[in-house]
């Protein structure tokens, strides 16, 4: 029956639609109300294919970044230009948007589990677990699930794997790009770590300008470019390459890094 139609991960689309509607209605004022989200480049969203699109972005909170992207993507698809004005765009949201997240993060409480149903592709991090550095092998089922999500629709990933700024891009993202050959769309965000707590669930400060810049898809030679070349291209595109450190005051960067260390799981 159409009512019980499911996505490739077994999630009932009718339930997913209502979760996105409710979360969207609850969160809208966080980006257009007591805080303001400035958007650039949203017209790029409308020109993308319906599937095999990978969004890469820097990361500032666990959930607020992703929720903002759900707002911006759906608003753009409904004809909004760099705006999330009029929340009616969420009545019929795009249901094949996914985001890659750590399994332990998505299992840490009721709200993360609800958010996971809205589109998480949960994976086991190979480098960190419960706040400690680890060295685990990549699970092939995780890679397969990301491929499944790309085959079905759009996937959001944070290639640094951490909310700490200017950390290296992890090789896994480059491997995914070479294997699945998606259209790769860079996004640069700012203001979210000042607006929200670490998880992005609680508003920490109001009257903060948040920004989201959507860039044109990267030009990648999937067969000839090495993983290191792709990593370098990713780091530049999301403005997390070491060369961007020159425009960030050192004291401000040190303060941000220290804050992230204290609040990491």
HELIX and SHEET records of a PDB file:
HELIX    1   1 UNK A    2  UNK A    4  5                                   3    
HELIX    2   2 UNK A   13  UNK A   31  1                                  19    
HELIX    3   3 UNK A   43  UNK A   46  1                                   4    
HELIX    4   4 UNK A   64  UNK A   77  1                                  14    
HELIX    5   5 UNK A   87  UNK A   90  5                                   4    
HELIX    6   6 UNK A  103  UNK A  106  1                                   4    
HELIX    7   7 UNK A  110  UNK A  117  1                                   8    
HELIX    8   8 UNK A  140  UNK A  152  1                                  13    
HELIX    9   9 UNK A  171  UNK A  180  1                                  10    
HELIX   10  10 UNK A  192  UNK A  195  1                                   4    
HELIX   11  11 UNK A  227  UNK A  237  1                                  11    
HELIX   12  12 UNK A  242  UNK A  247  5                                   6    
HELIX   13  13 UNK A  250  UNK A  263  1                                  14    
SHEET    1   A 7 UNK A  36  UNK A  40  0                                        
SHEET    2   A 7 UNK A 209  UNK A 214  1                                        
SHEET    3   A 7 UNK A 183  UNK A 190 -1                                        
SHEET    4   A 7 UNK A  53  UNK A  57  1                                        
SHEET    5   A 7 UNK A 154  UNK A 157  1                                        
SHEET    6   A 7 UNK A  97  UNK A 102  1                                        
SHEET    7   A 7 UNK A 120  UNK A 123  1                                        
SHEET    1   B 2 UNK A 128  UNK A 129  0                                        
SHEET    2   B 2 UNK A 132  UNK A 133 -1                                        
END                                                                             
